[in-house]
């Protein structure tokens, strides 16, 4: 494993010969609260990861023992003028959309508190692995705002419109077992095992074709919410983007030769 820092509060660790990248939230004194600078660093890190053709999977993790991320830095916000808030907004949007728009599969490893913007970071990932200490929710209306990092759009896609409305309007915090039942998280693991299990899942995913993975994610994301006919057109376009690739040729050859594929990634 190797590690490089992105500013003071973000690290990128590489695993599995560089095919799995761990995007680490490391602002322990603030339980990873997303300040203007923290958001800027996340945006920078995701831009670098998006451009790295060696990375097949990204895992979003936290170094804090009791929290994944507690959301926006309200201590910083308390000193903001209206103009400050306007200036911060592009950095905030780049932070969340940076995770959401990563072209490779993404996995969030959640323990402890994942609230507000913290839960929105997890929602921006394709799969959420949570341990039994996890507490998730979108409590923004309790402090006079709304989920502004994608929560009003991403949560209904997971749990349905009515359930998302109840969760957002009530601002309630949801513990791990119920969150799994509602579909707010995907995999529930033993306490302290969220990072281990998320990295293990990422390693399994990373064994597959990088071209296929990116195309499958594109089809899943772009096709969601479309009618079936339109969705199948999205799928067909994604299929055509991989059907004549080096990865497809290598995958078929490796299957017939009963060996592990050596993906060219193109």
N, C-alpha and C positions, 0 to 999 in steps of 0.2 A: 504493500500500500504506500502511495506517495500522497503528499498534501501540499497545497499552496494556498496562501491567504489572499482574499479579496478584501482589502481594507482591514479594519479592526475586528469586524464582527461576523465575517463570512469566510468559510473555508471550502475548498473543493478537494475531496479525496478521490483517488482513483483505485479501482479494484479490477480483478479479472482481466489483467493485461490491458487496462485502460478502457475496457468496454463498459464498465459500470462506474458512473460518477456519483459520488455522494456530495450533495449540496448541504452543507452543515450550517445551521443557525447557531451562532455562538456569541450571544450577548447576555451572558448569565446574570449580570447585576440587574437587568431589567426584564428577566424572564422572556427574552427575545421579543420584547415589544418593538413594533415596527415604527421607528422614527423616520424622519425625512432621510437621514443618512443611511439607515438600515435598508429602507426601501430602495434607495439608489444603488446600494451594493448588491442587493438581490437582483435588480435589473441588470447590472453589469455582469454578474455571474451567469445569469441565464442567457445573456447574449453570447458570452464566450462558449457556453456549453452547446448552444444551438448551432454554432459554427464548427464544432468539433466532430468531424466525420467518424472518428474512432469510437465515440460514445454511443452505445446502443440503448442504455437505460440510465435514468437519473433517479436517485433515491434522495428524498428530502428528509433530513434528520435534525435533531436538536441535541445540544450538549447539556442542557439543563435537566436536572434530575426530576423536577416536578412540573415541567411545562414543555410543551412543543412550541407554542407561541401564544401569548396572551392578547394579541391583537395590536391595534394602534397604540402608539405611545401617548396616552392621555395627559401625562405630565408635561410633555412638550406642547401638546395641543392647548393646554390651559393658558399658555403664554402667547398664543397666536392671535394676531389681528386677522380680520377677514382677508386682507391682502396676503398674509402669510399662508393662510389655508388655500387660497387660489394658487399660489406659487408651488405649494407642496403637491397639489393634485396630479400633475403629470408624472412625478416621481412615484406616487402611490400606484397609479394605473400601470406604469411600466413594470413595477414590482410584480403585481398579480398577473398581468397579461404575459409577462416574461415566463412565468412558470406555466401558465395555461397554454401558451403557444409553442412550447418546446416540441420539436418535431418527432422526438423519440418517446417511447413509453416512460411514464413517470410513476413513482410509488412514494407515498408519504408514510413515514414511520411516526406514529403519534402515541405519546404517553402524557399523562397529566393534562394540564389545561390546553385546549386548542379552541380559543374563543374569538369571536369577531373576525378580524383580519387573519388571525392565526388559523382558524378553521377554514377561512377562504383560501389560504395557501394550500391546505390539504385538499379542499374541493377542486382546486385547479389541477390536481394530479389525477391520473387515470385510475389508480387503485389506492385505497387507504387501508393500511395495516395499523390496528390500534391494540394496545395492551389493556389490561383490565383496570388500569388506573385512569384511563382516558375520560375526560369530561369535555364535551364539544357543544357548540352552540353559537348562535348569532344574536347577541344581546344589544345590538346597536340602538334600537329604538328606546332602550332604557336610558341612554345618554343623549337622546335628541337627534340622532342621525339615522341612517339606514345602512344596511350592508352595502358597501360601495366598492368591494374588491371582487365582485362577481357573485356574491351570495344569493341575491334575489333571482339570478338566472341559473346558477349551477345547482342550488339545493332542490328546486322543483324537478329538475331533470333526474335527480336521484330518488326523491321520495314522493313525487306528485305535487300538484299545485296546492291542494287543500292542506296537506300535511305541512308543506313548507310555510304556508300562510300561518298556520297555528304556531309553528316553531319560531318564526320571525316576529309575529305580533306579540307573542307572550314573552319573548326574550329569554326563554328558559334554558337552563343548562341541562344537558342530557348525559347521563353516565353511560359507560361503555356497553353494558349488556343491552340496554334499550336502544342505544345508537346502532348497534348491530342489527337488532330486530327491525328498526325503521329503515335501514339501508343508508344511514348517515356515514357508516364506515363499512368496509367490505370484509375484512378478516379480523377476527378477535383472537388474540394470543395471550399467553401467560404474562404476568407482570414482569417488566424488564426485558421482554423478548421482542419488542416491536422492531428495533433496529436490526437485530439478528435475522428475524424472519423476513423483513423487507429486503435486506441484502441477499438472502437466500433466494427469494422470489426473483429479484433482479438478475441474479446469476443464471437462473433457469431461463428467463426471458432472453438474456444476452447470448445464449447459445444458438438462438435462431437467426435467420437472415436479417441483417440490418436494413436492407432494402425492403424486405417484406414487412418488417415491423413498422417502419415509417409509413408505408403505404396503407397498412391495416389501420393505423391510428388516424391517418387522414380520412379514410373511408368512414370510420366510426364517428369522428367528429363532424365531418361535413354532412353526413347522411342523417344525423340525428334530427328528428323533428320534421323531416321531409315526408311526403307521401311515399308509398312503397315504390311506385314507378320511378319517381325522381331519385329516391335512395338507391335503387338498383343501377341507375345511370352513374351515380357517384361511385358505386362499387366497381362498375365496369371500367371507368376511367382509371381507378386505382389499380385494377387488375392489369390493364394495358401498360401501366407504368412499370410493372414488375415482370410481365410475361416474357420479355425479350432481354432481360437483364442477365448479367454474369452470375448473380446469386441464384437465379432460377436454374440456369444450366448446371451450376455446381451442386445445387440441392438434389436435382434429379440424378446426376452422376453419382453423388455420394450414396444416395439411397440404393441404387442398383449395384454399387460396388461394396455395399455393406460397411461403410466407413463414416467417420465423423466429417461433416462438411468443413471446408476451409473457405469461408465466405470472402469473396473479393470486395463486397460492399459497394457494388455498382451494377 
